[in-house]
Amino acid sequence: MPYLGSEEVVKELRRALSNPNVQADRLRYKNYITKVIRYMTQGLDVSALFMDMVKASATVDIVQKKLVYLYMCTYASDKPDLALLAINTLRKDCADPNPMVRGLALRNMCNFRMPGMTEYIEQPIVAGLRDKASYVRRVAVLGCAKMHSLQPNTEIDGTIVNELYALLRDPDPVVVVNCLRALEEILKDEGGVVINKPIAHHLLNRMKDLDSWAQSEVLTFLLRYRPRSDDELFDILSLLDAFLLSSHAHVAVATLRLFLHLASAHPTVQADALLRTSAPLLATCGAASRELRFAGLCHVQQVMRSQPGLFGTHYKRFFCGYSEPSYIKFRKMEILVELVNDENVALVLEELRSYCTDVSPELAQAAIAAIGRIARTYSEKCLDILTGLLGLKQDHITSAVIQTFRDLVWFCPQSTAAVCQTVGACVDSPQDSEGKQALLWLLGEHGDQISSAPYVMEGYIDGLKTELSSAVKMELLTAAVKMFLCRPAETQDMLGRLLHYCIEEESDVCVRDRALLYYRLLQRGVEETRKVVTGPKSDPSMSVLTGRQEEPISEWDSTFNTLGPLAGCDLCPQTAATSAADQPSCRAENELLPESTDVTLSSPDDAEEEISLSLGPPLSHETFEKMWLDLETLHRQTLGFPRPRAAPDTLQAALQLVKIQTLAFTPGDTVPWKAYIYTRSTETLILAELLQGDQQAPGSDESLVVSVKQQPVNQHAIRGFPSRSVVYRVCFSQVNQTNYTFVVF
């Protein structure tokens, strides 16, 4: 046999395909066609056989036609001249008496990626939309979308759109779903397919005829319809009620999302829908597919934001399996922490304790952190477990336990004595930087309750030259100063050595600056240092609030049954706040930020319409300047208020909180004072200049003057935007008590 890839293979196949004796033997002829397809899939260029393969399409054998059609679609773009012959053959097959042949010919003709194909396939597609065979109609409907994708910038054919809307009432359910998908693709620039009342009711009545994936697709499209009355709403919910308990998880979840969307004004109905869908969600969490299991866990976390106790009796379903991947185990532990109560706390802690010795250090540390979060409510039981883990003398376990102790002391001051006693008895010190920082924070904050604190800290100071982490060095400086304030006799000498080394020999600028700060503070006196370094102590009688506050379902229903929960962008606000506050070194920085203030964006002409600002990608100075010079001023108004007297950094931080980005400020003492800012609203870019009014101008009185210009981001900008009033109210809560109102007409 000739070597694969040589020209001899193609020549041999050509001789065989053109041999009349081979053509007369249908089986041999079909075997040679199969060889051509096999060589084609293996990467051999057999495009030279195009004419012979086109001739082979003249057969009544469906299998042979499929093979030839596959070959034509593969090489049509390489042989555009010869492909015209194939198009004529396919158009002839579109009129074949056999509906299977008609459908195959139409489907493959739509797959030809060649310029000018629209004029050849338009007439067969229109004829296929009216074909008596349902298979041909299915292919023709999808062919409409393919035809549009060949020339996406051309004007949409209204005749085809009307035909597709009419086929939504086709007796074949697959044709109905294909019409929805095709219309969505063709009309995507105009917002997609329109779901009005007749279409919505028709789709609801046809739901039981669809397969599971078509049902999920239709339920997604029905999100666009809003019932006109409560009677209509409850009629729709009654039709959907049976699908909440569907054996297919994607159908049940899609139905639940539609329930939550339609019943947004009826919280009781939403709660009942969540309860009824708990069984399918739990079944998804135990699915054989890891991906499906992970998606189920993410959506369970979403539901628990509004109903934390919904899955409380099923907590054992979230115990980790030995062979499960780490990302599933992490999610299950997060859910277990939320499901802990007085009845199951012992079993949950015992389960988490078994995870603390897992071969994966990341999983073990996550389990220890989970026990630490439970300890905020059940301190005594968790402290016994954490203390026992220290006896294992594993570096990653010791580090995680010390970090958990630090967080526990911060959130639960009443556990300080027990934690300090345990830390004082611990002879092993953590080796990683995070564990060292946590231990040093405990020694500095509660060194008066840990008898061995100065001696442990002295070991860190003696080994400072070999320490590589700047964060550990800075934490050591802070802890040493705090220790000196409560135990000066034992700490004075080591603090002096530490400050001398950090000021004279340390190469890290941040560490050196921190040491200079503490040195100059100590020169001012102990009391001055105490005021700066030590903050107010927590009241041991107070404890952290436990349990998650129930959130409105409207906070998360828009991302339900999407990729949002899986990507982690749907993080619970309480969780995000806790994560940011869990690190003591970050708390002081967080307290310096201005208080966040909501920005109210509304239209006076339409009180129900809300316009939200977004930061979007930053603009360069050159882009802003060019657009500012090219655009005309949309509105100019004197606000009647003086400019804020805050520092530029503070004002910039306040503007950032309300989704307004700052391009440039002039210095505070400059006259006139200017600021250039910008933001985005939907698809419109808004540029503004804040200018301190000229004192000589009548009525200006040093008031701020705002000049606003707007630029559509693309050609599909908001129609009629300049013709209505839009109010942008920016509140500077920490900068100034004045509310500035920008009015754009």
N, C-alpha and C positions, 0 to 999 in steps of 0.2 A: 504493500500500500504506500502511496506517496506520502512524504513527510507533511504533517499538518502545518498549514500556513504557506505552502508553496503554491505556485500558479498551476501546477499539475492537478491539484485537487479540483480547482474551479473548471479546468478544461475537461476533466473526466466527467464532472457533474453536467456540464453543458452538453457533451456528447450523448450522455444517457437521457437527458430531458428532451433532446431533439430527435432521438431515435424513434422512428415510427413503431418498431416492434415493442419498445418499452411503453410507449403511450397506449398501445393496444392492450397491454397487460395492466389492468387497473391496480393490482396489488403491488407490482414492481414499480410502477410510476409513483404510487403513493409513498413507497419506501424511499425512493430517491428524493422526493420532496421533504420527507422527514429528515434525511441526511443534511439537506441544505439548511433546514432550521437548526439542526444540532450544531453544525459548523458555525452558523451565525451567532448562536448563543455562546459559543466558545471563543468568539472574538475574531474569527476568520472573515475577511472581507469577501463577501459573495455577491456584492452589488452588481457584478457583471452579468449575473443570471436574471436580471430584472425582467427582460422581455419573455424569457422562457417561463418564469413564474407567473406572469400575467396571463399567459396562455393556459396555464394549469388551473386558473380560477374558473374556467368554463367546465364545470362539473356539477353533478347533483349530489356528490358526497359532501355532507356538512363538515366532517372533520377535515377533509382536504381543503375546503374553502377557508376554514379557520386558520389553517397553517399558512395558506397563501396570503390571506389578509394581514396576518402578523408580519410576514415578510414585507408586504407593500408599505405598511405603516412605518417600518424600521428604516427603509431606504428611500422613501418618497422625497425627503428633503435633499438627499444626495443626487437624485435623478429627477429634477423637476420637469424636464421635457418629457421623459418617458412616463412620469407619473400621471400626465394628462390621459394617457391610454388607460391607466388603471382607474382613473376617475370615471371614464366612460363605461368601463366594465362594472364598476360599483353602482353607478346610476341605473344601469340596466338591471342589476340584481335587486335594486330597490323596488322594482315593479314585479318581482318574482311572485308566483302564486303562493309559495311557502312563506308563512310569516317569520319563521326562524331565519331564513335567508334574507328577507327584507330587513329585519332588525340587525343582523350581523353586518350587512353591507352599509347600512346607515351609520352604525356605531363606528366602524373603521374609517369610513369616509370623513367623519367629523374629527378623527384623530390625525388626519394629515395636517402637519404644521408647515404650510406653504403660503406664501403671499398670494392674495387673490382667490383664496379658496371659498370665500363667502358667496360669490356669485354662483358657484357650482353646487353648494350644499343647501342654499336657502330653500329652493323649491322642493327637494326631497324631504327636508325637515318639516315644512308646512304640510306637505302631504302626509308625513308620518304622524303629525299631531291629530289628524282626522282618520287615521287607520282604524280598522275594525279590531285588529289584534292588540291586546293590551301590552304585549312585549314590545311591539313597534312603537307604541305611544310612550312607553317608559324611556326608550332610547331617544326618541325625538325630543322629549322634554329636556333631557340632559344635553342633547345636541344644541338646544337653544343657548344654553349657558356657554358651551364650548365655542359656538359661533361668535358670541359676544366677546369672549376672551381673545379671539383672533384679532379683533379690531375694537379695543376697549374705548377708544376716543371718538368713535363715530356716534351719530345720533341714534338713540334707542328707537327701535321699530315698534310703534304703538300697536300694530296689528298682532305681532307675536306676543306682546305683553297681554293684550286682551284675550288671545287664545289660551295663554297659560292661566290667567285668572278664571276663564271658563272651565278649564280642565280640573280646577280644584273640586268640582262636583263629579269627577269621573268615577265610575263604579269600581275601578281598580284602586285599592288603597296605596299601592306603590307609586302609581301615577300622581296621586294627590301629594304625597311627600316629595316626590321629585319636582313637582311644580313649585312647591314652597322653596326648595333649595335653589332652583333655577331663577325664580323671581328675586330671591335675596341677592344672588350674584349679579343679575342684570341691573337691578335698581339700587345697588349699594351706595352709589353717589347721591341718591335721593332719599336715603334713609331705609332702604330695604322694602320688603313686602308690607303692604298695609293690611292690618287685621281689623276689619270692621265687625259690626254685630252679626250680619248674616254669615260671614266667613267663620267667625269664632264659634257660633252655635253649630254650624255644619261640621267643623273639625271636632268639636266635643262629641257630637253624635256618632262620628265615625271612629272614635278612639278605640272601641272594642274590636274593630276590624283590622287594626294595625298590628304589626309585630312590635316587640319591645323597643327596638332602636327607633322605629318610626314614632312610637308613642313619646319617647323622650324628646325627639326632635319637635313634634307638634306642641308639646308642653312648653318648650322653650319659646316658640313663636307666640303662644297665647299670653306670654308675659306682656305683650304690647297692647293688650286689650284691657280696657277699664270698664266694668259694668256701669250702667246708667242709674240703677236703683238697687236697693237692698234685696228686693224680691228676685231680681235677675241674678244678683250676686249669690244668693243662697241656692238658687236653681243650678248655677254652675258648680258650686261646691258640692252639691248633692251628686252631680254626675261624676265628679272627680273623686268622691269619697272612697270608692272601691280601689282606686289605684294607689292609695296611701299604703295599702297592705300588699302591694304587688310582690311577687317572688323575685322580681328583677330589681336589684338595688338601684340602678340608675333611673328606673321609672319611678320608684317610690320617692327618691330624693328630688327628682324633677317635679313631681306632683306636690311635694311639701313646699318647695320653693314657690310654686304658683299659688298654693294656699296662703302662704305668708304674705305674698305680694297682694293678692286680691283682698284678703281680710285684714289689711293694715289698720283699719279703723275698728276692728273687733278683736281685742286682745284675748278674750276668752276663746274664740274660735281658733286663734293661732296656738294657744296653749294646748287645746284639745288635739290639734293636728300634730304638734310635737309629740304628744303622748302616744298617739296612734302609730307614729312612724318610728318610735324608739326600737321596736322589734326588728324592722329591716336594717336600721343602722347598726344594731348590735350584731346582726347576722353578717353584715359587711365587715365588721371588725374581726370576725373569725374566718374570713374567706381564705381559700387556698392561695389565691394570688397575693403576693406581697404588696404589689402596687395598690390593689383594691383595698387591702387591709389598711394600709397607711392612709389612703383617702378617707376611709370610714372613720378612723381615729381623729383625723383633722376636723371632720364635720361634727363628730361627737363633741369635741372641744368647743366648737362654735355654739352648738345647742346649749351646752352647759353654762354659757355666759348669761343666758336668760333664765334657765331652769337648772341651777346647780345640783339639785337633788333628784333629777329625773332618772339617772342611772345608778343611784345609791345602792339599791338592792342587788345590782348586777356587778359589783366591784370585782368579783373573782374573774369575770370575763376579761379583765385588763391585767391579769397577772402575766408576766413575760414567759414565753416559751424558750427552751434552751437553744433551739436552732433559729430563732428569729433574728433578723439583722438588727444592728444597733439603732438605726433611725426609728424602727418600730418600738423598740424597748424604751427609748427616750420619751416618745409620745405617751406610752402607757404609764410610765412613772409620773408624768405630769398630770395625767387624768386621775391616777390613784391618790395623789396629794389632795385633789379637789374633792374626792369622794370620802375622805376620812370622817368618821363620826364616832360617838362614844361606843357604839356597838361593834364596829369593825376595826378600831384602831390597833388592837393587839395583833390581829391577823395581818393587817397591812404592814405594820412595822416589822413583823417577822419575815414577811415576804421581801421587803426592801432590804432587810439585813442580809438576806442571802445573796442579794445582788452586789453588796459591798465588797465581796471577795471575788468578783468576776475577773476573768483573765484580762479583760479589756480595762485599762486604767481609766479611760474616759467614762465608761459605763459605771464603774465603781464609784468614781467621784460624783457622777450625777445622782446615784442612789444615796450617797451620803448627804448631798445637798437637799434631796427630797426629804430625808429624815429631818434635816435642819428646819425646813419649812413647816413640817408637822410639829416640830418642837415649840413653835411659837404658841401653840394651843395646848399640847401635851408635853410640857417641858420635862417632867420627872422621868417618864418612860423613855423618852428619846435620849436624855442625858446618859442613862445607864447604857444604852446601846452604843452611843458615840464614845463613851469612856472605854468600853470593852474593845472597840475597834483600835484604840491606841495601842493596846497590848499586842497587836499583830506585828508591830514594828515594820510596816511597809511604808516606804517613803511617800508614795502617792496617796495612800490612805491617811497617813498622819497629816499631810498637807491639807487634804480636803476637810478633815475633822477640825483642824485649827481654823480654817476659813469659815466653817460652819459655826464654830464657837464665836468668832468675831461678829458674824451677822446676828446670831441669837442674842448676844449681849446688847447689841444696838436696838433690836426690836423688843426684847423682853428684859428690861432692867432687873426684874425680880430674880432672874437666873444668874445674875452676875457672880454671886458668892460661890455657887456650885461650879461654875465655869472656871473661876480663878483658882479654886482648890484643885480642880483637875489639871489645869495648865501648870500649876506649881509643882505637882507631883510627876509631871511628864518629863522624862529624862531625854527623850529623842526630839531633836529639832528638825523642822521640815527643811528640805534641801532645795526646793524650787523657789523662784522669786515670789510667786503669789503667796505661798505658805509662809515665807519669811516676813513679808509685809503684814500678813494677818497677825502673826505672833508678835511682831514689834508693836503693832497698833494696840494689842491687848496689854502688852507690858507697859507702854506709855500711858494708856488711858486708865488702867487699873493696877498700876505698879504698887500702890499702897496696900493692896489686898493680896499680892503675890510675893511671898517672902523671898523667893530666889530671883526676883526680877532683875536686880542690879547685876548679879553674877551671870545670868544668861545674856544680858545686854553687853556685858564686858567682853564675852566671847565673840560677839559680832563685831565689836569695835576693834579687838585685837586682829581679827581676820579681815579688816576692811580693805587692805591692799590687794587681796585676792578676789574681792567681790566685783563682779562684772556688771551687775544691774544698777543703773542709776536710780530706779524707783526704790530699790531696797535701801540705798544710801540716804535718800531723802526721807524715807520713813524712819530710818534709824536716827537721823538728826532730830526729827520732831519728837520721837519717843524719848530720846535722851534728855531733851529740854523739859518735857513733861515729867520725867522721872526725877530730874533735878529739883523741880518745884515742890514735889511731895517728899522726896528723900534726899536732901542735899548732901548730907555727910557722906553717904555711900556713893554718890554719883559725881561729885564735883571733879575729882581727878580725871575720871574717864571722859567726862564731857569736855574738859579742857583739851585732852589729847585728840578727841574727835574733831573739835572745832579747828584746832591747829592744822591737822592733816587736811581737812576739807578746804581750808582757806589757802594754805601754802603749797600743797602738793597735788590736790585733786585737779584733773584735767577737764572734767565735765563742768561746763559753765553753769548749768542749772543747779548742780549740787553746791558749787562754790557760792553762788548767789544766795541760796537758802542758808548756808552756813554764815555768810556775812549778815544776813537779816537777823538771825538769832543772836549773833555776837553783839550787834548794835542794840538789839532789844535788851540783852542782859546788861549792857552798859547803862541803860536808862533805869535799871533797878528791877528787883524781883517782882514787885507789884505790877509794874507796867507790862512786864513779860507775861505775867499770869493773865492779865486782862486780854492780851492778844492771843496767846497760845491755847489756853483752856477755855472752853465754852461752858454754858450752864449744864449742870448734871441733870440726868433724867430722874424723875420721881419713881422709886422702885415700886410704889403701890400701883402705878399705871401699867397697862399692858397694851399690846398692839391689838387692833380690831381684827378679829378672825372671821373667816368666811367671806366669800365673794358677794358683793352687792349685785343683785339682779339687774341686768341691763335691759333696756327696751329692745325688742326684736328688730326694730327698724335700724339699730346700730350696725347690724351685720347681715341682714337678709339680702342685701344687694350683692354680696360676694358669695352667698351660699350656692353650692353646686357649681362653683367655678374653680379655677386654679389658684385663686387668692389664698384660701386657707392652707393649701399645700405648700405655697411659696413662703408662708410665714408673714405676708404683708397684712394679714388680718389679725395682728397681735392685739390681745386684750389691753385696753388702756391701763388697767390696774397692774397687769403683768409688766407692761413696759415701764410704768412708774416704779415698781418694785425693783426691776432689774437695774434701773439707773440709780436707785437709792441704796442698793445693797452694798456698794463700795464706799466705806467711810471717807476715803480720800477725795471722792467726787462731791460730797455733800456740800462742802463750803462753796465750791464753784457753782453748784446748782442754785444755792440761795442768793447768789449775787445777780442772777439773771432777772430781768424785769418780769413782772407778772404777765402771763399770757392773757390777751384780750381778744374776744371774738370780733370779727369784722362783719358788719351788717351790710349786706348788699341787696337792695330791693329797688323795685321800679314803682314810682308813685302812680303810674297809670294802671299797673297790674299788680295788685298786692300779693297775688299768689305766686308770681314768678320770682325766683331767686337766682341771682347771678353770683357765682363763686369765683374768687381769685385763685390763681395758681402761680407758683414761682417760675416753673419752666426752666429751660436752659438759660444761662447768663448771656448778656449782650456785651460785646466788646465796645470799647470807647469809640472806635472808628465807625462801627455799625450804628451806634446810637447817634453820633454826630451827623452821619449821612442822612439817616431817616428824619432826624429833627429838622434839618435844613430843607429836606424835600417835602415834608408834610405841611399842610396848613393847620393853623391853630383851630381846634374844634371849639374850645371854650376858654375864656379868660375871666377870672373872677377874683375880687378882693375878699378874702375870708373874714376879715374883721378881727383877727386875733394876731398877737405878736408871735414871732417865731419862738420855738422852745429854747430855753437857755441851757439845755443839757449839753454834755460833751458829744461830739460827733459819733463816737463809738456807742454811746448809750442810745442815741437817737436811731442809729443804724440797727441796733439790736431790736428796738421797739418796732421799727418798720418791718423787719424780717418776720416778726411774730405774726403779723397780719398779712403775710404773703406779698409784701412790697419790697422790691430790691432797690438798693441804693447804688447809683453809679458814681457820684462824686458830691462832696461837700466843700464849701469854702471854709477857711478858718473862722472860728467863732467871733473874732473881733473885726472881721472884714465887713466893710460897708460898700455896696449893698451885699447882704448875705444871700447865697444861692445854694440850692440843692437840686440835683437831677435824679429822678426816681422813675421806675417803670414796673409794670405788672402785666399779667395776662388774664383775660376774661374770655372763657370758651375759646374761640378762634380769633380773638382780637388782641393785638398788642397795644397797650396804653402807655404813652410816654407823658411825663409831667415835669414841669419846672416850678419849684417853690422859690419865690423871689421876695425879699424884703422890700416893701414899698418905699418909694422915694418920699422923704419928709416934705419936700417942696410941692409934691403933687397934692391937689386938694382931695381931702377925705382919705388919704392913704394912711397917715398916722403910724408909720412903721408896721402896718399890718402886712401879713403874708399875702402875696398875690400868686395864684396858681394858674398856670397855662397848661392846658391838656390837649394832646394830640393822640389820634388813634390810627392804627394801621392793621388791616386784616392780615392774618398770618398766611392765608392762601386765598384762592379765588372764591372759595365757598364761605365767605365771611357772613356774619349775621346780617340778614337782610333788614333794612329799615332801622339799623342801629342808631344813626344820627337823628332820626325823627322822633325819638322818645327820650324821656328823662331817665337817667340811671344814677343812683346816689351811691357814692362810695364814702362810707364813714370810717375814719381811722381814729382809734382811741389810743392815746399815749397815757397809760395808767401810771407808769413809774416816772415818766419824763415830765409830764405836764398835766394838769387837771382839765385842759381844754380839749374839746372834741373838734377836730377839723373835718369839715364836710366838703368833699369835692363833688360838684354837680356838673355832669356832662349832658349837654342838650343835643 
